[in-house]
Amino acid sequence: MSDVLSYDERKELPDSVFGLPERREYPMPDAAHVRAAEAYFRYCPDDLKPKLAKAILARAKEYGVEVKSPAVLSYANE
């Protein structure tokens, strides 16, 4: 699976797979999307970065993805 979801695929995802569920942003239904969320982390509003970083790490653990981004790791520890 690629890291691109169609509108219909995204619409069908439960809120629980989104890094920011209240905004339905940063979907992470699989390992490819966890890596994409890590790559696009810099575009997240600063006030939401700690929440997204923790979500990325949780989903990464679930899918066996190693998070390497210093920014994600730093915000997750705030």
HUTA-V178597 format. One record per helix or strand of 2 or more residues. SS is the DSSP state (~ for helix, > for strand). FROM is the first residue (numbers start at 1). TO is the last residue. Records with the same first field share a line. If there is no record, write none. Layout:
BEGIN
SS->FROM-TO ; FROM-TO
END
This chain:
BEGIN
~->7-12 ; 15-17 ; 31-39 ; 41-43 ; 46-63 ; 70-76
>->18-20 ; 25-27
END
